[in-house]
Amino acid sequence: MPSLPGKEETHPGEQAASPALLFFAANNFSGMVQKLDQKLPVANEYLLLSGGVREGVVDLDLDELNVYARGTDYDMDFTLLVPALKLHDRNQPVTLDMRHSALCHSWLSLRLFDEGTISKWKDCCTIVDHINGATNYFFSPTKVADWFYDSISIVLSEIQKKPQRGMPKVEKVEKNGTIISIILGVGSSRMLYDIVPVVSFKGWPAVAQSWLMENHFWDGKITEEEVISGFYLVPACSYKGKKDNEWRLSFARSEVQLKKCISSSLMQAYQACKAIIIKLLSRPKAISPYHLRSMMLWACDRLPANYLAQEDYAAHFLLGLIDDLQHCLVNKMCPNYFIPQCNMLEHLSEETVMLHARKLSSVRSDPAEHLRTAIEHVKAANRLTLELQRRGSTTSIPSPQSDGGDPNQPDDRLAKKLQQLVTENPGKSISVFINPDDVTRPHFRIDDKFF
């Protein structure tokens, strides 16, 4: 069944949108930034995620993000993780200082680094002098982001002075907190890149070691080495943290691997659910698509593999995700998938919880209608993109989101299936995710009757 426009994570070197754009954004920008003051690693590795920061592809959830609209401002969006520090050497001393941070967050001390590294990054550190006279340098996410934006601005200015044939046109550059958003035009398409300066690590952090001891849905499908190949620190602090010092642990590389093990029908339900809630629950800020992704991963661990593999269960999965989301909201409990002791919703006020719970109840009463509305918004954005292309170019270059038979183009069959399920059982509670230990019964129920 065709789905809402998908969000595929890709590794460096894989095709995503346009190879020229990927090369330009990842290598040209960052390579030119590295040449300015030699701060970035010479041999660097970038992770490109399809979908911008606003789509929840990484756990950032920043207040400062400007609102962009697909169709009006861009046609496709990506997140590019650019390592400012790359700590891949087993002999490289690293001090993750979690004494001052909430769970899933850390300060990064450069105290044990060599003098060359400290000298290079000193202007991007906060300095703490101890009683014994020692000076400790903490890598600052806000100062690193400021430096990166200034450097990117210099590079873009040079590019605009000396445009090169075939290179994308820079249409917009903005700094949103610790994120740099760039909109590039190539042909008649516009690509939004949210560029995130990060700290890259090989291996696995000690704080998440216990997660590896549990059984997971991906066991036997991919190797543990693939899952724990590396992690990041991203520039985002906790709700009570110190912005100048606190980074958030991110497992984006692992999530790319885990996605390979999720069935297409569950991914379709996730995309549909995200399309419904992304605007509905955006103000006041409470639930992001990243929360929904975490709930989906927990559901994969909780439910039988043969149930999750059902190809025609997308409608049931969508209802289950909405129910899970409602449950997490009401209980103010959404554990981080990799660090379960970290509750990502504990900061919510009762007022915010009840407001969003009421909104979700409205969705749950008629999910098909909300899904149709989301689909119409996507189609409207596609039509607007095509219209802008016709006005701005005499060359007919199809948009990545055009209506021309794109297999990822949404239709309303999922909405119709949902409508049938709900209308045939008016006023009844339709629960989809039942006890995974009881695999002898069918895996959804209406009120107390199992089917």
C-alpha positions in Angstrom: 0.0 0.0 0.0 1.4 3.4 -0.9 2.4 5.4 2.2 2.8 9.0 3.2 6.2 10.4 2.0 8.8 8.3 3.7 11.7 9.4 5.8 14.7 7.2 5.0 17.9 7.4 6.9 21.0 7.0 4.8 24.7 6.5 5.4 27.3 8.7 3.7 27.8 7.5 0.2 24.3 6.2 -0.3 22.0 8.0 -2.7 19.5 10.4 -1.2 17.8 13.0 -3.3 20.7 14.2 -5.4 24.3 12.9 -5.2 25.5 16.4 -6.2 23.6 18.0 -3.4 24.8 15.5 -0.9 28.4 16.0 -2.0 28.0 19.7 -2.0 26.3 19.9 1.4 28.5 17.3 3.3 31.9 17.6 1.6 32.0 21.1 0.0 30.6 23.1 2.9 32.3 21.2 5.7 35.5 20.8 3.7 35.7 24.5 3.2 34.9 25.1 6.9 37.7 22.8 7.8 40.1 24.8 5.7 39.3 28.1 7.5 40.9 27.2 10.8 41.6 23.4 10.7 39.2 22.7 13.6 37.1 20.0 11.9 38.6 16.6 11.6 40.4 16.2 8.2 39.0 12.7 7.6 35.4 13.2 8.7 32.3 11.1 8.5 28.8 12.6 8.1 25.4 11.0 8.7 22.6 12.2 6.5 19.1 11.6 7.7 16.1 12.1 5.4 13.8 14.4 7.2 14.6 17.7 9.0 15.1 18.3 12.7 11.4 19.4 12.8 10.4 15.9 11.7 12.0 14.4 14.8 14.8 12.4 13.1 17.1 13.4 16.1 16.2 14.1 19.7 16.7 17.9 19.6 13.2 19.5 20.1 14.5 23.0 20.1 12.3 26.0 20.9 14.2 28.3 18.5 13.3 26.4 15.3 11.6 28.6 12.7 8.6 27.1 11.0 9.1 26.1 7.4 6.4 24.5 5.2 6.9 21.8 2.6 5.8 23.2 -0.8 6.1 26.8 0.2 9.7 26.8 1.5 11.2 23.5 0.4 10.5 20.2 -1.4 12.6 17.7 0.6 14.3 18.0 3.9 17.4 16.4 5.5 19.4 16.5 8.6 23.2 16.4 8.3 25.3 15.5 11.4 28.7 17.0 11.2 31.3 15.8 13.8 33.2 18.8 15.3 35.2 16.3 17.4 35.6 12.7 16.2 36.6 10.4 19.1 37.2 7.1 17.4 40.6 6.2 18.8 40.4 3.7 21.7 43.4 5.5 23.3 41.7 8.9 23.1 40.9 10.0 26.7 37.3 11.1 27.0 35.6 12.4 30.1 31.8 12.4 29.9 30.8 14.4 33.0 27.2 13.4 34.0 27.4 14.7 37.5 25.7 18.0 36.6 23.2 16.7 34.0 19.9 15.0 33.7 19.8 11.4 32.5 20.7 11.1 28.8 22.8 14.3 29.0 26.4 15.0 29.7 29.1 17.7 29.8 32.2 16.9 27.8 35.5 17.8 29.5 38.7 18.3 27.4 40.9 18.1 30.5 42.6 14.9 29.4 43.0 16.0 25.8 46.4 17.0 24.3 47.4 20.6 24.4 46.9 20.9 20.6 43.3 20.0 20.8 42.6 22.2 23.8 44.4 25.2 22.1 42.4 24.6 18.9 39.0 24.5 20.7 39.6 26.8 23.7 37.4 29.6 22.3 34.5 27.1 22.0 34.8 26.0 25.7 33.5 27.2 29.0 36.2 27.3 31.6 35.9 26.1 35.2 38.7 26.8 37.6 38.9 24.3 40.5 40.1 25.0 44.1 43.4 23.2 43.5 44.2 25.7 40.7 43.5 23.3 37.8 41.6 24.6 34.8 38.9 22.4 33.2 37.7 23.1 29.7 34.1 22.0 28.9 33.2 21.7 25.2 30.3 24.1 24.8 27.4 23.2 22.4 26.3 26.8 22.1 29.8 28.1 21.4 30.5 25.3 18.9 27.2 26.1 17.1 28.1 29.8 17.0 31.5 29.1 15.6 30.0 26.7 13.0 27.4 29.2 11.9 30.0 32.0 11.5 32.3 29.6 9.5 29.4 28.4 7.3 28.4 32.1 6.7 32.0 32.9 5.5 32.0 29.9 3.3 28.6 30.6 1.7 29.6 34.2 1.2 32.7 33.1 -0.8 30.6 30.7 -2.8 28.1 33.4 -3.7 30.9 35.7 -4.8 32.3 33.0 -7.1 29.4 30.7 -8.1 30.4 27.5 -9.8 28.6 26.0 -12.7 26.2 23.2 -11.7 26.4 23.9 -8.0 23.2 24.4 -6.0 22.0 27.9 -5.3 21.9 29.0 -1.7 18.4 30.4 -1.1 18.3 30.8 2.7 20.6 30.4 5.7 19.4 30.7 9.3 20.6 29.8 12.7 18.0 28.2 14.9 19.5 27.8 18.3 22.3 25.3 17.8 21.0 24.2 14.3 22.0 25.8 11.0 19.2 25.6 8.4 20.1 26.0 4.8 17.8 25.8 1.8 19.5 24.9 -1.5 18.0 25.1 -4.9 19.0 22.6 -7.5 17.1 22.7 -10.8 13.5 23.3 -9.9 13.8 21.6 -6.5 14.6 23.0 -3.1 16.3 21.0 -0.4 16.3 22.0 3.3 19.4 20.9 5.2 19.4 21.1 9.0 23.1 21.0 9.8 23.9 19.8 13.4 27.5 20.0 14.8 28.0 16.9 16.9 30.7 14.9 18.8 31.1 11.5 17.3 32.1 8.4 19.3 32.8 4.8 18.4 31.5 2.1 20.7 28.8 2.4 23.3 28.4 4.6 26.4 28.5 3.0 29.8 25.2 4.6 30.8 23.4 2.5 28.2 25.2 -0.8 28.8 22.2 -2.4 30.7 20.0 -2.0 27.6 22.3 -4.4 25.8 21.5 -7.1 28.4 17.8 -7.2 27.5 16.1 -9.1 24.7 15.1 -7.0 21.7 13.1 -7.4 18.5 16.2 -7.0 16.4 18.0 -10.0 18.0 19.1 -12.3 15.2 18.2 -9.9 12.5 21.2 -7.6 12.7 24.4 -8.0 14.8 25.1 -6.3 18.0 28.2 -4.8 16.4 25.9 -3.0 13.9 23.7 -1.6 16.6 26.5 -0.3 18.9 28.9 0.9 16.2 28.8 4.5 17.6 26.8 7.3 19.2 26.8 11.1 19.3 26.6 14.1 21.5 24.1 16.5 20.0 23.8 20.2 21.0 20.6 20.1 23.2 20.3 20.4 26.9 17.7 19.1 29.3 14.8 21.3 30.6 16.7 22.4 33.7 20.2 22.0 32.2 22.9 24.6 31.5 22.7 25.3 27.7 26.4 26.4 27.5 27.7 23.0 28.8 25.1 20.3 28.3 24.9 17.9 25.4 22.4 15.2 24.7 23.3 11.6 23.9 22.0 10.5 20.5 21.8 7.0 19.1 20.9 8.1 15.5 23.4 5.7 14.0 21.8 2.8 15.9 18.3 3.9 14.9 19.3 3.7 11.2 20.2 0.0 11.8 17.1 -0.8 13.8 14.8 0.6 11.2 15.9 -2.2 8.9 14.1 -4.7 11.2 10.7 -2.8 11.3 7.9 -4.1 9.0 6.7 -2.0 6.2 3.1 -1.9 7.6 4.3 -0.7 11.0 6.4 2.0 9.3 3.4 3.0 7.3 1.4 3.4 10.4 4.2 5.4 12.1 4.4 7.8 9.1 0.6 8.2 9.2 0.5 8.8 12.9 3.4 11.3 12.6 1.6 13.2 9.9 -1.5 13.5 12.1 0.2 14.6 15.3 3.1 16.7 14.1 1.1 19.9 14.0 -1.8 18.9 16.2 0.4 18.4 19.3 3.1 21.0 18.4 1.8 23.8 20.6 2.3 24.0 23.5 5.4 21.8 23.0 5.0 18.4 24.5 5.1 15.5 22.0 7.6 15.4 19.1 7.9 12.8 16.4 10.9 11.4 18.2 8.7 10.5 21.1 6.5 8.6 18.7 9.5 6.8 17.2 10.6 5.7 20.7 7.1 4.3 21.4 7.2 2.4 18.1 10.5 0.8 19.1 9.2 -0.2 22.5 6.1 -1.7 20.7 8.5 -3.8 18.5 10.1 -5.2 21.7 6.7 -5.8 23.3 4.7 -7.5 20.5 5.2 -10.9 18.8 7.2 -10.8 15.6 4.6 -12.8 13.6 2.0 -10.1 14.5 4.2 -7.2 13.6 5.0 -8.9 10.2 1.3 -8.8 9.1 1.2 -6.9 5.9 -2.4 -5.7 6.1 -2.3 -4.5 9.7 -1.3 -0.9 9.1 -4.7 0.4 10.3 -4.5 -1.6 13.5 -0.9 -0.5 14.1 -2.0 3.1 13.6 -4.7 2.8 16.2 -2.3 1.1 18.6 0.3 3.9 18.2 -2.4 6.5 19.0 -3.4 4.5 22.1 0.2 4.1 23.2 0.7 7.9 22.7 -2.4 8.6 24.8 -1.2 6.2 27.5 2.3 7.9 27.6 0.8 11.3 27.8 -1.7 10.6 30.6 1.0 8.9 32.7 3.7 11.4 31.7 5.9 8.5 31.0 7.9 7.9 27.8 11.2 6.1 28.5 14.1 6.7 26.1 14.5 3.5 24.2 18.3 3.2 24.8 18.4 4.6 28.3 15.0 3.5 29.8 15.6 5.2 33.1 15.3 8.5 31.3 11.7 9.6 31.1 11.3 12.0 28.3 7.9 13.4 29.4 8.5 13.9 33.2 8.8 17.7 32.7 5.2 18.1 31.4 2.7 20.1 33.3 -0.7 18.6 34.1 -2.4 21.4 32.1 -0.3 20.5 29.0 -1.0 16.8 29.4 -4.7 17.2 29.7 -4.9 19.6 26.7 -3.0 17.2 24.4 -4.9 14.2 25.8 -8.2 15.8 24.7 -6.7 16.5 21.3 -5.7 12.8 21.0 -9.1 11.7 22.1 -10.6 13.6 19.2 -8.1 11.9 16.8 -9.0 8.5 18.2 -12.7 9.0 17.7 -12.2 9.7 14.0 -8.6 8.8 12.9 -9.6 8.4 9.3 -10.8 12.0 8.9 -7.6 13.3 10.6 -5.5 11.1 8.3 -7.4 12.4 5.2 -6.7 16.0 6.3 -3.0 15.2 6.7 -2.9 13.6 3.2 -4.7 16.7 1.7 -2.0 18.9 3.2 0.7 16.9 1.6 -1.1 16.9 -1.8 -1.6 20.7 -1.5 2.1 21.2 -0.8 2.9 19.0 -3.8 0.6 21.1 -6.0 2.1 24.3 -4.8 5.6 23.0 -5.5 4.6 22.1 -9.0 3.1 25.5 -9.5 6.2 27.3 -8.3 8.3 25.2 -10.6 6.1 26.1 -13.6 6.4 29.8 -12.8 10.1 29.8 -12.0 11.5 27.5 -14.8 10.7 26.7 -18.4 12.5 23.4 -17.9 10.2 20.6 -16.7 12.1 18.9 -13.9 9.8 16.7 -11.8 9.8 17.4 -8.1 10.8 14.7 -5.7 7.3 15.0 -4.3 5.3 15.3 -7.5 2.0 13.6 -8.1 3.3 11.8 -11.2 2.9 8.2 -10.0 5.4 8.4 -7.1 5.2 5.1 -5.2 5.6 7.0 -2.0 2.7 9.2 -2.8 -0.1 9.0 -0.1 -3.6 7.7 -0.9 -6.6 7.3 1.3 -6.9 3.5 1.4 -5.5 3.4 5.0 -8.0 6.2 5.9 -10.8 4.1 4.5 -9.7 1.0 6.3 -9.6 3.0 9.6 -13.0 4.5 8.9 -14.5 1.0 8.4 -12.9 -0.3 11.6 -14.2 2.6 13.7 -17.6 3.1 12.2 -18.5 -0.6 12.5 -17.8 -0.4 16.2 -19.3 3.0 17.4 -18.6 3.9 21.0 -16.4 0.9 21.6 -12.8 0.7 22.7 -10.6 -0.8 20.0 -7.3 -2.0 21.5 -4.7 -3.4 19.2 -1.6 -4.2 21.3 -2.6 -7.0 23.6 -0.5 -9.2 25.9 2.4 -10.4 23.8 2.8 -13.5 25.9 -0.7 -14.7 24.9 0.1 -15.4 21.2 -2.7 -18.0 20.9 -5.4 -15.2 20.6 -5.7 -12.8 17.8 -3.9 -9.6 18.4 -6.7 -7.0 18.6 -9.8 -6.6 20.6 -13.0 -4.5 20.6 -14.1 -3.8 24.1 -13.6 -7.2 25.9 -14.1 -9.4 22.8 -11.1 -10.7 21.0 -11.0 -11.3 17.3 
